[in-house]
Structures are given as C-alpha cells and as structure tokens.
Amino acid sequence: MSKLTDVPKRILIGRALRSDRLGETLLPKRIALPVFASDPLSSVAYAPGEVLLVLSIAGVSAYHFSPWIAVAVVVLMFTVVASYRQNVHAYPSGGGDYEVATTNLGPKAGLTVASALLVDYVLTVAVSISSGIENLGSAIPFVVEHKVFCAIAVILLLTLMNLRGVKESGTLFAIPTYVFVAGVFIMIVWGAFRGLVLDDTMRAPTADYEIKPEHQGLAGFALVFLLLRAFSSGCAALTGVEAISNGVPAFRKPKSKNAGTTLALMGLLAVTMFCGIIALAAATNVRMAENPAVDLIHNGVAVGADYVQNPVISQVAEAVFGKGSFLFIVLAAATALVLFLAANTAYNGFPLLGSILAQDRYLPRQLHTRGDRLAFSNGIVLLAGAAMLLVWIYGADSTRLIQLYIVGVFVSFTLSQIGMVRHWNRHLATERDQAKRRHMIRSRAINTFGAFFTGLVLVVVLATKFTHGAWVALLGMCIFYATMTAIRKHYDRVSEEIAAPEDPEEAPSDDIVRPSRVHSVVLISKIHRPTLRALAYAKLLRSDSLEALSVNVDPAETKALREEWERRGIDVPLKVLDSPYREITRPVIEYVKSLRKESPRDAVSVIIPEYVVGHWYEHLLHNQSALRLKGRLLFTPGVMVTSVPYQLQSSEAAKRRARKRQEWNAPGAVRRGPAQTDRAKESSPST
C-alpha cells in the first residue's frame, strides 16, 4: 500500500497489532458490560414509552395495566437471561443461538437463526442511531434538519472506533454507559424517596393532558390482543440480550463464567431500570399517544402538529429532577449518547457471527479474517454499509424503522430455546447422575418456559406489525438465508471438485498424466527489456518447442518488429497473427486453442511480460492487454499462464519508501507475521 493511503489509515485506525497480542484485546467484565449490553440497557429509554403508546389506544384507563405488563416483561427477561446463561456454558465458542440451533435442530434451523440475527444486528444500528439523532435533534435544530446526514456520520464514526479494535472502543463507550445507568438509578431512588418519604407531588409535563382513545370500551379478545401487543412492544427491552452469548470468545478467561456473570448483571440492571421508569411514569402521570397531534388533548384542544412528544424517560426526569437542573441535563445527554452507543452491541455481535458463518462456509471467507487491529474488519464494514443503506431508505425515522425491529431477535430466541430443550433431552437420555439430572431438568423447564413466551411474542409481533414493516425484516431474512445457502453450495461444489482422490487412478487424466510435450509461447508487442527477460526465462524452461507470438494490428509496427528481430539474430521463431479487426485477445486465444486441438495431450505455456509499477495510477496505463489475455486464458484447459515481471524505476522507488516505513506494521502484517530484518537474518544461526 502506498504512503498516500497508509498514513491516513494508521492515523484513523492505529498501528497494526501482531497476532500474539490478541489476548490483549480480550475484554474484562467491566468493559464487556457496556460493549455487549449497551443495547438492552439503553432500550429502557424507549421500551416503557412503547408500552404506553400501545395502551393509549384504549385511553388513559388502560394505563393501569402497565405494571402488569412490566411484570410479564421482567419474567420473560429473567427467563431469557437464565436460558442464555446455560447457552454460554454449554456453547462457549461464540456461536450462540446459531450454534445451539444448528447442533440441536439442524443446519436449516441454524441458518434461519443466523439470518434473523444478521438482520437484527443491522436494524439495531439503524434504530439506535436514528433514535439517538432524534433525541439530539430536540436540542439542536441542525440535527433534525439533516437527520440522514448526521445519522450516517455517526455510523461512520462508530465504524472507525470499532475498526481500531474492540477493547479500545469498549473503553471509550464504558463511561457514557455507566453514566446513563447511574443517572437512571439516581432518578429512581430520588423519585421513590420524594414520593414515599417526603410525600412530594411529582407531575410530568403531560400530567394535565388527556388522551382521546382510538377505541373505547375494549373488552374480551380485543382487550387481550391490545395487552399482548403492548407486551410485545415492551419486549424491545430484550433486544441485544443474545449478543453476549455470541461474543463469549471476546471475554477474558474464564470466558464462560465471565460471560454468564455479565449476562446476569445486564439482566438485573435492565429490569430494574425498566420497572423503575414504568413505576415513576405512573406516579408522575406521564401521557403518551401514538398520534399525539390528534389524540393528546390539552385544555380541551388537540395539541396539534407542532407538538413534540418527549420520551417517557425525559418526562420522568423532568418531574423528578426539575426541568433544566444539572441532573436532568446530565441524564438527557447520557440518554442520547447511550442510544448511539447501543449500536456497538451489533458492531461486536455481527462480525463475530459473520466470522463463525464464514468458517462454516456460509459467508465469504474474508469475513473470518482479522484485520490489522485484530478486529473482524470486513464484518464491521459490511454492517456499517447495510445500516447506512437502511438509514438512507427510511430517512433516519426511528418510528418507521422500529416496525421492522424485534422480529429477528424473537425468531432467534424461540429457535434457540427450543434447541436448548432438545439439548437437555439428549443429555438426560444418557445421564445417570441424579444431581446432574436435577440440574438438567430445571434448566429444561426454564428453556421450555422461555420458548413458550418468546414464541408467543413472535406470533403477536408478526400479527400486529407485519403490514407496518415487519415484512421487510422477513424479506431480509429470506435474502440472507438464500444467499448463505448459495454460498455454501458453491464452497461444497468447489471442495468436491478439487479434493484429491484416495486412489490416484480415479483422478482425471489431466491431473496426473504428464503432458507429452510442452509448447511455450512468449507474447510480445515490441523488442525491449521486458521482452528479452521473458525470452530468457522461457529458454530456461527447456520446453519441447518455443516461439514468440505477436499480433499484427499495425502493419508498419509489425514490419519494424520483424526487421529488428532479424537484425538482433534472436534464435526464437517469431510468429505473427493477422488481426484485420485490430483485436489482440481473440487471435491469441484462437491460436492457443488450435495448438491444444492439434495435440490434446500436450500442454501450452503462455509467457507474458509485464511491467511492475510503483503508483496506482500507472496501473491504468500499463498491463491492460495482459490482464485481459490472462483472464481469458485461465478458462482454457491445458494452458498454463506465467507472468514475467519487469520492475520499472517507480516500483524501485516504492520499495525504498516501503523500507523507510519498515518500523510501521504494514497492512496485512498481522496475517503474514512479523518481517525479519536483514540484520536479524545475518545474526541468526545458519541451519
């Protein structure tokens, strides 16, 4: 890589790290919590509001169901967390839901889970960033006016931070995440103290508003359906829970134990904050509506289109701390920032899952390669590109994007927990130790309960959100599934085709039979140093026949070539092909094929002299005909193509520049290993 591109890369991403420093990038629990759990922790900023928005369809009277919905979400959260604690111990390789489903339910189920998770990770970035931009836009008008631009800029910033390596990004993200968690807990404790001890009256800014119900007097099935929909919306608090089970390899040892502890801590923090905000929202009389311009009534009049509906957490903070107070501002800033950082869960989960899928040959193998900073750089870039595309298509509108959300995560939840039930059934069939059997039976009960709950939520989500955008998520899952299936079939087909047979006699004749003769053909356009070097190399091969081949596209140049060839007395026959249509590639291909046709058991070696240049723009000026010829000749059976390089002065200058930068870790050095200096070679003992 040239210095022109190498220097900016090092400034933005940092110096490359050796492979033996991978252990230094592993995460302790204090960093792993904000890295992997920022999504479920930050979801308390909008999940309570989603519950109230759905309940508002039936009016304020339905708000008294919110505590019971919160209890149901808490039960589900603890069930899922308990189940995933089993996952990280049973499957510590980082496959998470994908590995559980593949092992216990088969490859198709595993691929379905992988497709759902990949879609969910992309949506996590798009939804979190868009939501954060909207929160920030309430204070900075410029952000609202340029939502898409700002959202894409934030995605690019997060991408650069993650390309620097997971540990560095985790350290940067830890502070705002912990500030947010601390701020919410202070708000809950202070609000409870004011209400229960001081007996203060705390009122949200919307406490005096009324809600115009869209449907009055709901009862029976309609009411149950509404509550289920509210419950499914509240389950947004569970998004990202699976990231820890997918990211076990990123933890420090003991990996499974640390991952399980982090998972339990994340669940405890999330449900406490969720329940606390729901309780304070009820105590401060927060009012939310799906269509506030029409359904929110103040002093007998609809608030109108100019009304900006603040999130529940913002209204509660204003009631508890007071508008404009220091703690209110700190919590508001931390909330907006942590919503940005919630996308980091996907930045760690998507590349890890992509690496595992690539290892299983469902995705391109490049996704399994670590970059210079020991992060899965290709997966990070792919995630960023997909998220930016979604943000651009949906105009960074979180309300529209969130309709696509949750589907993927509950598909993976359900299949994973069904897989864990089968996992325990399989082990119970062979286990004879009673203590272990009791543990397995208890774990199976937890997974069964979780499978039922998550399956119910999945059905409700599909029923209530399909026409509002959930179909897009399902379409994305189908596209991922079909693409990964096709990639796996391709890799399997290639592996089968190139596999070495156990019995040499079964191999195709072209692979094991020595050619009768080898015809070497040197392609030339004029006589110069690269041509003479290629001819000298061809003579060293001692082929059965050797000839130089040129194409006549300009009679004057061809005549001059023949005359100089004779004048120099070059002892290699020169054959000139006529090309009335001034083509170069086709006459050469046809001639080589004719040689093969005349002697099918012979091999043809085509030798092409090429320039080696030192600048990227020089590639546009040289070797274009050679590239086209090589591309066509590679598809011709029995033809071997050899490039004979000739280094121009610009390439030598590039080598000198590279030596000056030798103290830098060059791009790709992590994959190649450290270079040995000349001094080291001289001092090393000879073998």
N, C-alpha and C positions, 0 to 999 in steps of 0.2 A: 504494500500500500504506500502511496506517495505521502510525502510530508504534508502536502496540502490538505489531505483528509485525515492523516494520522494525528496531527496535533489537535485539531478540534475534538476528535474522538476521545483523546486522552483527557482533555480539559473537561468535557461533559461527563464522561463515564468513569475516567480514572485509569490508572495503570492496570495492565493485565495481571492476574493472580495465577501463581503456579497451582497445579492440581493438588499438590500435597498440602495446600493451605485451605482445602475445602472444609476441614474441621473448624477453622476459624470463623467460617460463615454460618455455622450452626447456631441455633437460637436458644438462649436460656428462657425460662418460663416468663420472666418479666417482660421480655421483648416479644415472645411468641404470642402473648395475650393480645396486644394491640395489632400485631401483624395479621393473625388469623381470625381474631374475634371482633375486629372493628366493625364488621358488617352487622352481626346480631346485636352488638352493643349500641350501635348508632341507630338501629331500627326503632328503638324506643322513642326516637324523635318524631316518628310519623305513624308507627303502628297504633298507638292509642287513638290518634286522630282518625285513622281508617275505620276503627270500630264505631266511633261516634258518628262519622259520616254516614255509615250504613244505617245505624239505628235512627238517625234523624229522618229517615224516610217515613217512619211511623210517628214522628213528632217527639217532643221533649219527654213525653210519658214513657217512651221506650228506653230512655237513658238509665232507668233503674235496673235494666238487665246487664249493664256494662260490668259491674263487679263479678257477676256470674260468668260472663264471657271471659273476663280476665282469669278467673279460677280455671276455666277449661284450657285456656292458653298455657297457664302455668303447669297444669297436669301434663299437657302434651309436651311442653318444653322439658320437664324433668324426665318424662318417658323417653324422649328422643335422646337427651343427653346421656341417660343411663344406658340406652342401647348403643350409642356411639362409643361409650367407654368400653363396652365389650368389643366393638369393632377394632379399636386401636390396639387392644391387647391380642386379639385373635389374628388380625391382619396388619402388622406393623410396617409393611413395605411401602405404604403410602398409596395403595390402590383405592382405599376407602370403599365407597359404595360400588364402584366399578369392579373391584376385586371380589367383594362379597357376592355381588350378583352373578359374576362370571363363574366363580367357583361353585356356587350352590344352585344357581338357576340355569346356567348355561351361557354360551357366548352371546346369543341373541339378547338375552336379558341384560347382560353386562354392557353390550353395545347400546342398548336403549338407555341405560343409566348414564353411560358416558355422554351420549348425545344430549340428554337432559341437563347434565351438569355443565357441559360446554356452553349451551345456550344460556343457562342461568348465570354463569360467570360473566358472559358478555353483557347480559342485562343488568347485573349488579353494578358494573362500571357505569353503564349508561344512566341507570336510575339514580344511583348515588350522586354522580357528578351533576346531573340535571337538577336534582333536588337541592343540592348544595348551592348551585348557581341561583336558584330561585330564592333561597333564604338570604343569600348575599345580596341579591338584587333589591330586596326590600329596603336596604340601607344605601345601596349605590346604584343610582338610576342607569348609569352607563352599562352595567352588567345586564340589566333587564333588556335594554335596547339592543344588545349584541349577545344574546344568550348562546347562540350556536358557536360563535367565535370564542367566547370565554370558556365554554364547556370543552371545546376541542383543545384550547390552550392548556387547561387544567389536565386533561388526559395526557397530553404530550409531556407535561411536567412530571406527572406521576410515572410515566413510562421511563423517562430519563433517570428518575430516582431509583426505580426498580432495576434498571439496567446496570446501575452501579453496584448492585448486589443486595440480597435480601436483608443482610444484617444491618447495612448502613441505612436502608430505607426504613427498617423496623425501628432503629434508634431515633430517626427523625420523627416517625409517626407516634412514638410512645408518649411523648409529652402531651400533645393535644388530646389524645385519647384518655389519658389518665386525668387531665384537667376536666374533661367532659364528665367522666364518671364521678369524680369528686364533686363537681358542681351539681349534678343531679342528686347525689346523696345529701349534700348540704341542703338543697331545696326541699327534699322530702322530710329530713329531720327538722329543719326550721319551720316548715309548714305544719308538721304534726305538733311541734311544740307550741306554736302560736294558736293553733286551733284547739288543742286538748288541754294545755296548761294555762296559757294566757287568755284563752277564750276570746281571741280576736276574731273579727269578721273579715274574711278574705274573699274578695269578689273579683272574678275575672272581668276583663273589659267587655265581654259579651254577656255578662250575667243578666243584664236587663233586657236582652234581646229575646224575641220569641221566634219559634220555628213553625213555618207553615208546612204541615205534613203533606207529603205527596199521596199517601194512602192512609186514611183514617180507619180506626176500628179494626185493625188487623187481628185475626184470631185463627185458631186451628192451624191448618197446613201452611197458610200464608205467613203466620207469625213464626212458626218453626223454621220455615225457609229463610225468613229475614234474619233470624238469630244465627242460623247456620252460615249465612253469607257474612254476617258481622264477625262471627268466629273465624271464618276463613280469611277475612281481611286482617284480623288481629294476628293471624299466624304469620304475617310478614315479619314478626319479631323473630321467627325461627330461621330466616334466610341466612345462609352462611355458616350454620352450625356444622355442616358436613366438611367444611374446609379444613378443620383440624385433623380429621381422620385421613384426609387426602394429603396432609402435609406432615405426617409423622416423620419422614426422613429428614426434615429440616430442623428437628429438635435435637438438643444435646442429649447424650446418653445419661441415664437410661431413657430411650426415646419414648417407649410406650407409656411408661409411668409418668413422665413429664407431660406427654400429650393428654393423658387421662386427667391429670390434675388441672391442667389449663382448661380442658373442656368443662370440668365440674365448676371451676371458678367462673368461667364465662356464663354458664347457665344460671348460677346463683346471682351474679350481678345483673344479668339481663331481666330475669323475672322480678327481682326486687325493684329495679327501676321502672319496669313496665307497670307493676301493680301500684307502686307509689304514685306514678303520674296519673293512672286511672282514678285512684282514690282522691288525689288532690283536684283533679278535673271535676269530679262530682262535688267535692266540698266547696269549690270556688264557682260552681255553676257555669262551667265553660259551655258555649254553644257553638256547634259546627253544622254545616249544611253542605250537601253535595252541589247545590246550585245556590250559593249564598246571595247572589244578586236578586233572586226572586224569593227564595224560601226564608231568608233571615229578615225578620220584621223588627224595626226599632221605632218606637213611638207611633205604632200603627201603620208605618210606611216601610216598604221594601227598601233595603239599603242601597240597591242599585248597582250598576256595573262598575262604578269606580271604587267600590268597597274591596279592600284587600283582606282576605281571611288569613289571619296569622295561625301558625301551627299550635296545637294543644300545648306543647311544652313551652312555647313562648308566652301564651296567655297565663299558664300556671305560674311561670317565673315572674311575670309582671304582678300577679296577685300576691305572691309570697314575698318577693324582694322589693317590689315597688318599681315602677317604670323609670328607667334612666339610672337606677342605682348601680353601684360598682359590680355587685354580684350578678345583677341582671345582664349587664353588658358582657361580663366575662363568660357567663353561660351561653348567651346568644352567639358570641364569637366562637366559642368552643363547639357549639352545636353545628354551626355552618362548616367549620373546619373538619370536624369528625365525619360529616357526611361525605366530604371529599375523600377522606382517608378510608372510608368504608370500602371504597373501590379496591383498596390494597388487598383485601381478602381474595378478590378474584385474581389480582396480579400474582399472588402466591399459589392459589389453587389451580388456575388454568394451565400455567406452564408445567407444573408437576404432573397433573393428569395427562397433559399432552405428551410429556416425556414417557410416561408409562404406556400410553396408547401407541406411541411410535415404537417403543421397544417390542410391543406385541404386534407390530406391523399393520396397525390400523390407521396410522398417520405417517406422513413423510418422516424419514429417519433423522432429518435435520432437527426436528423438534426434540430429539433425545440428546443433542449435543449441547454441552455447556459453553457459554461464551467466555470472553476474556475475564469477566468478573465472577465467573463460576455460577452465574445465573443462567436459566434456560432462556437465552435472549430471543431466539426465534419465536418461542411461545409468547413471550411478553409483547413482541412487536405485532404478532398476529392478533392477539387480544385487543391491543390498542386500535388497530385498524378496523376490526369489526365493531368495536364500541363507538368509534368516531363516525362510522357509517350510519349506525342506528341514531346517534345524536343528530346527525345532519338530516336524516329522513324524517324524524319526528320533531324536529325543531327544538330539541332540548326541553321538551314538555314532559315533565315527570308524571303528570296526570294521565297522559296517553301511554307513556312507557310502562307505568306500573300495572296497566291492564295485562301486559304481556308477562308480568313477573309471577313468581310463586309456582306456576305450573311445573316448570322443570325441577325445582327443588323437591316438590312433593312426589313427583314421579320417582326420583331417586330415593327419597325417604321410604316410600312404600315398598319398592322392589328390594331395597337394601334390607329392610326389616323382615320381609318375607324370606329373603335369603338367609338371614340370621336364624330364623325359626328352623329352616331346613338344616342349617349348620348344627344347631343343638340337637335336632332329631337324629342326625347322622352320628354324632358323638355319643348320644345317650344309648344308641343301639349296641355300642361296644364297651362303654364304660361300666366298670363293676364297683368302683369305689363309691360308697354311699355318700360321703361328704361332697365329692365332686359332682355326683348325680344331683344332689340337692341344689348345689350352686347352678348347675346347668338348667334344671327345671325352673328355678327362679328367673334366670336370665331369659329363658324361652318365654316365660309369662310376660316379662317386660317387653320383649320384642313383638309378641303377639298383640299386646295391647297397643303398642306403637304402630304396628302395621294396620290395625283397625282404624285408629284415629287418623293417621296420615292418609289412608285410602279414602276415608270419609271426606276429609278436607279436599282431596284431589277431585273427587266427584263433584263436590259443591263448587269448587273453583271453575271446573270445566263447564258446569251448568250455568253459572252466573256470569262468567267473564268470556265465554267463547266468542260471542258476537262482538264483544267490546275490544278484542285484540288478542285474546289467548290463542286464537287460531294461528297467529303469526309465530308464536313460540312453538306450537306444534309443528308448523311447517318447517321452522328452523331445525327442530329435532329430526324430522324426516330427512332433510337435506344432509345433515351431519351423518345420520345413520347410513344413507345411501352412499355418501362419499367414502366413509370409512370402510364400508363393505367392499366397494370397488377397489380401494387401495389394497386391502388385504388380499383380494383375489389376484390382483396384479403381482404383489410380492410372492404369493404362493405359486403362481404360474411361473414366475421367473426362477424361483428357488428350485422348482421341479425340473425346469428346463436345463439349468446349469449344474445340477447335482452330479457329482462324479459317481458313475455306476460301480457297484461292488465287483462285477465281473467285467474286466476290460473288453471282452469280446462283445458285450452288449452296447458298447459306446458307438456312436455314429462314426463312419469311416473317416470323415473329415477331421475328427478329433484325435484319432490315434494313428492313422496311416500316414507315413512320411510321404510328402509330395515327391513325385517322380523327378521333377525339376523345379527350379525357382527362376522365374523371369524377373529381372529388376528393371524398372523403368524410372528414369530421372526426368522430372518435369522441369523444363527451362523456358525462359522467355528471352533472355539475352545472356551473354557471357560476362559475368562479373564474379566477385569473390564468393558470394553465397553459392553460385552455380558450381564453381570449381571445388568448393568444400563438399558439396553434395556428391559430385562425381568421385572425388577421392574416397568418401565414405562408402559409396556404392561399390567401388573396386575392392575394398576391404572385405565385403560380404562374400566375395568369391561365388557369385551366383552362376548358374549354368549359362545364362545369357544376360547381357546388359546393353541397354540402348538409352539414348537421350530422346526425349519426346517434346516437340514444340507444336504449337497450333498457329496456322497461318491466318492471321486476321488483318495483317498489313503486308502486302507483297514486298514493299521496299524494305521493311524491317526484317522480313524473313530472308530476303536476298543478302542483306548485310550480315545476318547471323550465319548463313551458310559460308559466306566468304571468310569471315573471321574464324569459323570452326576449322576450315581447311588451312588457313594461314597458321593457326596455332598448332595444327597437327594433332588434335585431340584424338586419341585412339579409341573412342567410343562412337559407335554408329549413331548418326543423327537422323531421326525420322520426323518428318513434318506432316501434320494432318491439315488438310484443307478445311476451311470453315467459311463457306460462302455467305452465311448469315452472321458472321463475326462472333460466333459463340465460342467459348473456351471450354466450359464444363462438359457439354454434351459430347463433342468429338472425343474427348479424353475418356469419358465413361464408356462410350461405344467401342473404342479401341481396346480398352482393358477387358471388356466383356467378350470381345472377339478372341482375345488371347485365351481366355478361360474356355470358350466354346471349342476352340481348336484342340486344346489339351485339358480336359476336365480334371485330370489328376495332378496337373501342375499348379503351383502357387504363383501369384503375381505380387511382387513387392513394388509399391509405388513410393518413390522417394521425392519429397517436396522440400526445396529450400525455403526457409522463412526468415524474416527479419525479427530480431528481438529489440524492441524499442523501450525507452525509459519513461515516456509520458503517455497518459491516457489518450490524448488527442492524436498521437501518432498512430495509434491502432486504427483510427478511421482512415488513414492514408495508405496503409500497407496491409498485406496479407489477406485482403478480401477475397481474391480469387482462390487462394489456398484454402481458406475456410470453407468456401462453397464446394470445392473439389473434395475435401476431406469429408464433409457432411454427406456427399453423395456416395463416395467410395466405401464408406463404412457400412453401407447397406448392400454391398456387392459381395457375395460369398466367395471365399477363396482368395480374397485380396487383402494384403497387409499394407497399411499406410504408415510411413515413417517420416517424421519431420526432422530436418537437419537445421538447427538454429544457427543464425549468424548474428552476433551481438554488435549492434551499432554503438557509436560513442555515447549516445544518450542513455543506453542501458548501462554502460560502464559508469556513467555519472550517477545513475540511480543506485548502483551498487555501492559507490562511495558514500552517497547520502545515507544509505542503509547502515553502513558501518559506523558512521558518526552517531547514529541513533541506537547503536547496539546496546547501550545501557538501558534503553527502553525495552519493555516486553512487547515485542511486535504482535500485531493481531494474529490470533491463531496459535501463539506460543504455548498457551495452556494445553492445546490439543497435541502439539508437536513435542512438547517437553523442552527443557532449557537447552539453549545452544551452547556448545563447548567452544571456548575461545582458543585461538592458536596457541597462546601461552600455556593454556591448560593441556592442550594436546601434546606440546613439547615436553611438559613436565610429567605427563602420565607415563607409567612404565610400559614398555613395549611388551607385547604378548608373543 
